[in-house]
Amino acid sequence: MNASEVMLVMNHAHLVIEELKQGPKTVTELADACDLTESRIREVLDFGTDDGIIYPVDTDTSDTAKRYALDESKVGGLAFVRSNGKRILRRLARPCQR
């Protein structure tokens, strides 16, 4: 993942987080509300669920019916930098380590 891809995911994450502030939503609902593809939403959810910023609400349902919610205690500028800064830097540094 290069720097422009990281910035794109961060932009999409902002859209998803703003939608989740209104309440839990499915991948399809998030895609419609954010005007993104479901694959882009899943990419954001992969990042968000790794750190617990976004978490599944309905763990016993199928993937298409699973709703996701936002842990607002982990949202904000400082929380984002704290939880994602090192991960983003590691991903950007990977090609340099080879």
C-alpha positions in Angstrom: 0.0 0.0 0.0 1.5 3.3 -1.1 1.0 6.7 0.5 -1.9 7.7 -1.9 -3.7 4.5 -1.1 -3.3 5.1 2.6 -4.7 8.6 2.2 -7.7 7.2 0.2 -8.5 4.7 2.9 -8.2 7.4 5.6 -10.7 9.6 3.6 -13.1 6.6 3.3 -12.7 5.9 7.0 -13.8 9.4 7.8 -17.0 8.9 5.8 -17.7 5.6 7.4 -17.0 7.0 10.9 -19.4 9.9 10.3 -22.1 7.5 9.3 -21.5 5.2 12.2 -21.9 8.1 14.6 -25.6 7.9 13.8 -25.8 4.3 14.8 -24.9 0.7 13.7 -25.1 -0.1 10.0 -24.5 -3.0 7.6 -21.9 -3.0 4.9 -24.6 -2.3 2.3 -26.1 0.6 4.3 -22.6 2.1 4.7 -21.8 1.7 1.0 -25.1 3.4 0.1 -24.7 6.2 2.6 -21.1 6.9 1.8 -21.4 6.4 -2.0 -18.7 3.8 -1.9 -18.4 0.2 -3.1 -18.9 -2.6 -0.6 -15.3 -3.6 -1.1 -14.1 -0.1 -0.1 -16.3 -0.3 3.0 -14.8 -3.7 3.9 -11.3 -2.3 3.5 -12.2 0.5 6.0 -13.8 -2.1 8.3 -10.6 -4.2 8.2 -8.6 -1.2 9.5 -11.2 -0.1 12.0 -11.9 -3.5 13.5 -8.2 -4.3 14.0 -8.0 -1.6 16.7 -11.5 -1.9 18.0 -12.6 1.6 16.6 -15.3 -0.2 14.7 -16.8 -3.4 16.0 -19.4 -5.9 14.9 -22.7 -5.6 16.8 -24.4 -8.8 15.5 -21.7 -11.4 15.8 -24.1 -14.4 15.3 -25.5 -13.2 11.9 -24.3 -13.7 8.4 -21.7 -11.4 7.0 -24.2 -9.6 4.8 -26.6 -8.9 7.8 -23.8 -8.1 10.3 -24.0 -4.5 11.6 -21.0 -2.5 12.7 -20.9 0.2 15.4 -18.4 2.8 16.4 -16.5 3.0 19.7 -16.5 6.7 20.2 -13.9 6.6 22.9 -11.4 5.7 20.2 -12.4 8.4 17.7 -10.8 11.8 17.3 -7.5 13.2 16.2 -5.4 12.0 19.1 -7.0 8.6 19.2 -6.5 8.1 15.5 -2.8 9.1 15.6 -2.2 6.9 18.6 -3.8 3.8 17.2 -3.0 4.1 13.5 0.2 6.2 13.2 2.7 3.4 13.8 0.8 0.9 11.6 0.7 3.4 8.7 4.4 4.1 9.1 5.2 0.4 9.1 3.2 -0.2 5.9 4.9 2.7 4.2 8.3 1.4 5.3 7.9 -2.2 4.1 9.1 -1.6 0.6 12.3 0.1 2.0 13.1 -2.9 4.2 13.6 -5.3 1.3 
